């Protein structure tokens, strides 16, 4: 069983209940989060969770009602906070998200706040599990195990006859299957991606390169500015150079990571 505590990827971001709305908004921007845990400092037990406030709360409960940035954040927070213990199974957390229609769950170890898990975190976890199943299938599809080569026929067959045989084979579904998935992909104008045997790791500032399958089409490049773990495991937050958009990416077998130093060296050679 996977415990919900193992899904927590960063320390909790907390603010005191006397924090102003403006200060809370700045803290959200600094930490790159959309929600803060509001705590009250209890001298006997330490920090005590008293509420949660989201960026949506600041807009709808604060700005929309004319409450200025000098107001206290505890005026906007939700006090009936649903929390889960770190030892709870992930499957139960899915049920809580579904039954209560919420997006975030604070995770506690006893009374100690260890972090917060969102629906996005569980979706990313599910994506990783699916990717672990799909990647071997992709590898087998695009780079199948080699079989014994057919006997070599002496003599040179007319080119037109060879082309006609290939066309006849490609004209049937069974022919494409017999030719192999990689050959069929090449005939469609795509190139099979390189087979990667090791997991990708990255650090902020590295470049993610997604190699194009279309001949003469450029590869897609993006700057990696956030990773999910200290080890640099995917998914990566990538800002794409062609659109400027940001997305979380779990790279496939057609991708590679170029370290920041490698990119600088490559740029200096041009």
N, C-alpha and C positions, 0 to 999 in steps of 0.2 A: 504494500500500500504506500502511496505517496502522500506525505503530510503537507498541509497547507503552509507550514512554516518554511518548508524547503523551496517554496515558490517565491517567497519574499526576496526581492533583488536589491533593495537599498534600505538604509536606515530610515526610521520614521522622521517626517518633517513636522515639527510641532511648534505651536505658538502659545503664549500665555493668554488667558481669557481677557486680560486688560489691553492686549495689543490693539492698536488702531487698525481700521480697515485699510488705510493707505499702507501701513507697514506690512500687513498681511499680504496685500497684493504684491508688494515688492519682494516679499519672501517667496511667494509662488513663482515669480519671474526668475529669481536667483536660483531656486532649486529645480526649476523646470517641471513643476507638478501642477495639477489642476485641483488639488484638495489639500487641506491642512487639518491636522488633528489639534484640537484645542484642549489644553491641559491646565490643571490647577495644581499649584505646588503645595502638597500636603507635607508638613514637617515630619509626620510619623511614617507615612508610606511612600513619600516621594511624589513624583508626577502622577496625577490621577486624571484619566481621560474624562472630559466633561462634554465634549461635543466634536462635531466635524463641520467644516465649512468648505464650500467649493467655489470655483470661479463663477459658476452660475448663480450661487447665492449672493455673491457680491454684486452681480449685475441686477438680478431681479429683486432681491430683498433690500439692497442698498441703493445703488444708483437710480433704479427705476422709482424708488419711493422717496428720493430726495435726501437720503442719508449721506452726509459728506464723508470724506476720507478720515476725518478726525473722530468719527464714531467708533465705539468699541466693537471688536469682531464678535464678541459673545452675543451681541444683539442680532446677528445674522445666522448664527450657527444652528445646526440641528442637534438637539440634546438627546433624542432617543436613538442612540447609536447602537447598531447591531455589530457585535464583535464576535470573533471566533478564536478558539484556542489554537496554538501552534501545532498541537498534536492531532487536530482534526484531519480526516481524510479529504483529499481534493474533491472526490465525488460528492461528498456532503456539501462542500462549498458551492458546487455547481447548483445544487438544489436550493440553497439559500438565495443565491443570486436570482434564480428563476422565480421562486415563491414571493420574494419581496420586491422585485423589480428595482434593484439597486445596482450601482456600478462599482462600489468600493466596500471592502471589509477590513477594518482594523484587526490586526492579528496580535494576540496577547500571549505571553508566557507567564501564567499566573496573573499578577497585576502589572507586570512590566510590558510596555508597548515595544514590540520588536519590528513593526512595520505595517504596511498596508498592501493588500492584494486587490487588484482590479479585474474586471471582466477581460480587459485587454491582456493582462498577464496570463490568464487561463487560456485565452485564444492563442496566444503565442506558444504556450506550452503544447496545446493541441496541434498547432502547426508543426512544431518540432517532431512530435510523435508521428504525424502523417509523413513528414519529410523522411524520417528514418525508414519508413516502409516503402516510400515511393522511389527514393534515390537508387537503391539497388535495382529496381525495375527499370529505371531510366538508363542506368549503366548497361544493363543487359540488352536493352532495346537499341541504344546507340552504339554500343561497343560489344557486340555479342562474342561469346567464346568462339574461337576459330575451329572450324571442322577440317577434316582431311580434304586436301585439294583434289578435284576430279582428275582422272587420268589425262595426260597430255596427248592430244591427237596430232600425229605427224602430218605434215602437209599444210598448206595455207588455203583456207576456205575463202571463197569470194567475199569481199566486203559487204556486198549487197545482201548476200544470203545470211551473213552474221547479223546484220542490222535487222533483217526481216524476222529472224528468230527471236531477237531481243524484243522487238515490237510485239510479236505474237505473245511472248511470255508476259510482257508488261500489260497486255490488253485484258488479262483475266485476273480476278482476285487471287486465284491460286498461284498464278505466275508471280505476282508481287510477293506473296508469302514465301515462295520458293527462293526468290532472289535475296531474301533477308531484309530486315527492317532498315539497316544502315544503307543498303544499296537503293532501296525505294526512296529514302529521304534524299539521297544525293540526286536521284533522277528528278525529284520535285524541285531542285534548285537550292537545297539546303545542305550545309555541311554538318557532319556529326560533331558534337562538342567533344573536347578533350576529356578523357576519363580521369577524374580526380580521385585519388585513393586516400587522401588525408583530409581531416576537417580543417575548415578555414578559421583562422584567428586574425584579429585586427585590433588596432588601437586608433583613437581619434587622430585625424590627420592623414590616415592612410587613404588609398584610392581603391574603390571597388571597380573592377573591370568585368563587364559582362560581354563575352565574345559573341559576335553576331553569327547566326547560322546562314545568313543570306550572303552569297558571294558579292564582294566589292562593297558591301554595306559596312559602315564604321562600327566599331565596338562602342558600347555605352559606358560612360565613365561617371562616377559619382564620388563625392568626398564623404568619407565616414567620419561623423562627428560624435557618435555615441555608440557604445557597446553595452551589452546587458550584464557582463560579468568582468571581474578583474582579469580573468584569463583571456578575454577578448573573444568570447564565443558569440555566434550569431543568435538572434537577428541583429542587424546593424541599422542604425538610423543613418540614412544616406541622403545627401543633397545632390540631385542629378544635375550634371553640367548642361544637358540639352534643354531642360525645362525649368530648372531652378526649384522644382518641387521637392518636398521631403517625404520619404516613406521608410517604413521599417521593412527590411529585406532579409529573407533567409536564402542565401545564395544557393543556386543549383550547380550541377556539374560543369556548366559552361562559364563559371565565374572564377576569378582569382583576385587576390588582394596584393596590391603593390604598396610596400612600405613608403612612408613619406620620403626617406632618404633615397630610395630607388627612383621615385618619381622625379625628385630634384635632379638626380644624376642623368636621367633620361631626357629631361627638359634641356639640360645644359649641352647635350650633344647635338641638338637641332639648331 
